[in-house]
Amino acid sequence: MHPALKKLFAGKIILTQEQEELVNGCFKPLSARRNEILVQKGSIARHLYLVVKGCLRIFLTNEDGSEATRFLIFDGSMGTAFPSFILKKPSVASVQSLGPSELLTLSYADRQTLFNKIPGWETMYRQAMELAYIESIQRIESLITMDARARYKILLRDHPEIIQRLPSRIVADYLGISQETLSRLKSKK
């Protein structure tokens, strides 16, 4: 089984050799180039992505062409344009690989197979989704109730990899601030 999948399951589910082979067969490797769009706005998200190495960005594009980063997915995490993936409807968001990325993809049908054939998969998946949902709500709340400095401090404390690994324009966008404001916050450490 792929090392990223072993890490994903570690301490959560014990698999038989046959189950490992099933899981491994459901996840397909994909290499993405820097800035490659994996899901285009208006298309249907057909895969869930496990990031082995790299970073994916889920973002919205406004009518004027400006972008708003909704989520960032780093090594060891899974994500996609979920409303599109689950509802099988055109996505309002795009999914982009920010740099060269190694991914494992899981189709909707293969996800259902794992739900049905791997005891504990659905529970593990639900728990991961619950944590992602909580993080999303906390991010939305911070955008509404906190100033730029407070949001930056929380990001620095909880997710320093975002600041360390990504260009300032993406970090500023994720924080909902201008690049100039981000530059001032960084200089006031």
C-alpha positions in Angstrom: 0.0 0.0 0.0 1.2 3.5 -0.8 3.0 5.1 2.3 0.7 8.1 2.3 -2.3 5.7 2.6 -0.6 3.8 5.4 -0.1 7.1 7.2 -3.7 8.1 6.6 -4.9 4.8 8.2 -2.3 4.5 11.0 -3.9 4.2 14.4 -7.4 4.4 12.9 -8.1 1.3 10.9 -6.4 -2.1 10.7 -6.6 -3.6 7.3 -6.1 -7.1 6.0 -3.8 -7.7 3.1 -6.9 -8.0 0.8 -8.3 -4.7 2.1 -5.0 -2.9 1.6 -5.0 -4.1 -2.0 -8.6 -2.8 -2.4 -7.7 0.6 -0.9 -4.5 0.9 -3.0 -6.5 0.1 -6.1 -9.1 2.8 -5.4 -6.5 5.6 -5.1 -4.8 6.5 -8.4 -1.5 8.5 -8.5 -1.5 11.9 -10.2 1.3 14.4 -10.7 0.2 18.0 -11.0 2.3 20.8 -12.3 2.7 24.2 -10.7 -0.5 26.3 -11.1 -2.3 23.4 -12.8 -6.1 23.6 -12.5 -7.5 20.2 -11.4 -11.1 21.3 -11.2 -12.2 24.3 -13.3 -15.0 26.5 -12.1 -18.2 25.3 -13.9 -17.0 21.7 -14.2 -17.9 18.8 -11.9 -15.3 17.7 -9.3 -14.9 14.0 -10.0 -12.1 13.2 -7.5 -11.2 13.7 -3.9 -7.4 14.4 -3.7 -5.0 13.1 -1.1 -2.0 15.4 -1.1 1.2 13.2 -0.8 3.5 16.2 -1.4 2.6 19.7 -2.4 -0.4 22.0 -1.8 -3.8 22.4 -3.4 -5.8 25.6 -3.3 -9.6 25.7 -3.5 -10.6 29.2 -4.7 -13.5 31.3 -6.0 -13.2 33.7 -8.9 -15.3 36.9 -8.9 -16.9 38.5 -12.0 -14.0 41.0 -12.1 -11.5 38.1 -12.1 -10.3 38.6 -8.6 -9.7 35.4 -6.6 -10.6 34.4 -3.0 -8.9 31.4 -1.5 -11.4 29.2 0.4 -9.2 26.3 1.5 -5.6 25.1 1.4 -4.7 21.4 1.4 -1.2 20.3 2.4 0.7 17.0 2.7 -1.3 14.2 4.3 -4.7 15.9 3.9 -7.6 15.3 1.6 -9.9 17.7 -0.2 -11.7 18.8 -3.3 -14.5 21.1 -4.3 -16.8 19.2 -2.0 -20.2 20.6 -2.9 -19.5 19.6 -6.6 -18.0 16.3 -5.7 -20.9 15.2 -3.4 -23.8 16.7 -5.4 -22.3 16.0 -8.8 -23.1 19.5 -9.9 -20.9 22.2 -11.6 -18.4 23.7 -9.1 -18.4 27.3 -8.1 -14.8 26.9 -7.0 -11.6 25.8 -8.8 -8.9 23.5 -7.5 -5.3 24.4 -8.3 -2.0 22.8 -7.5 0.2 25.7 -6.2 3.4 23.9 -7.0 4.5 20.6 -8.3 2.3 18.1 -6.4 2.1 14.4 -5.9 -1.5 13.3 -5.4 -3.6 10.3 -4.9 -7.1 10.6 -6.4 -10.2 8.9 -5.3 -13.4 8.8 -7.4 -16.8 9.2 -6.0 -17.6 5.5 -6.9 -14.4 4.3 -5.3 -15.1 6.3 -2.2 -18.5 4.5 -2.0 -16.8 1.2 -2.4 -14.5 1.9 0.5 -17.5 3.0 2.6 -19.1 -0.4 1.9 -16.2 -2.7 2.0 -13.7 -1.3 4.6 -15.0 -1.5 8.2 -14.2 1.8 9.9 -13.6 3.8 6.7 -16.8 5.7 7.0 -16.2 6.6 10.6 -12.6 7.7 9.8 -13.9 9.8 6.9 -16.7 11.3 8.9 -14.3 12.3 11.7 -11.9 13.9 9.3 -14.8 15.8 7.7 -16.1 17.0 11.1 -12.6 18.4 11.9 -12.4 20.1 8.5 -15.9 21.6 9.0 -15.0 22.9 12.4 -11.8 24.5 11.0 -13.8 26.1 8.2 -16.3 27.5 10.7 -13.6 28.9 12.9 -11.9 30.5 9.8 -15.2 32.1 8.8 -15.8 33.3 12.3 -12.3 34.8 12.4 -12.8 36.7 9.1 -16.0 38.2 10.6 -14.9 38.9 14.2 -11.2 39.5 14.2 -8.9 42.1 12.8 -6.0 41.4 10.4 -3.4 41.2 13.2 -5.4 38.6 15.2 -6.0 36.5 12.1 -2.3 36.6 11.2 -1.2 35.6 14.8 -3.6 32.7 14.8 -2.4 31.5 11.3 1.2 31.9 12.5 0.5 29.8 15.6 -1.8 27.1 14.1 -0.5 26.8 10.5 3.0 28.3 10.1 3.5 26.1 7.0 1.1 28.4 5.1 3.2 31.4 5.8 6.5 29.5 5.2 5.5 27.6 2.0 3.2 29.9 0.1 3.6 33.2 -1.8 2.6 36.3 0.1 -0.3 37.0 -2.4 -1.9 33.6 -1.5 -1.3 34.1 2.3 -2.8 37.6 2.1 -5.8 36.3 0.1 -6.3 33.4 2.6 -6.3 35.9 5.4 -8.7 38.3 3.6 -6.2 41.2 3.6 -4.0 43.1 1.2 -0.4 42.1 0.5 0.6 45.5 1.9 -1.2 44.7 5.2 0.5 41.3 5.3 3.9 42.9 4.8 3.3 45.3 7.7 2.2 42.4 9.9 5.2 40.4 9.1 7.6 43.3 9.8 6.0 43.8 13.3 6.8 40.4 14.6 
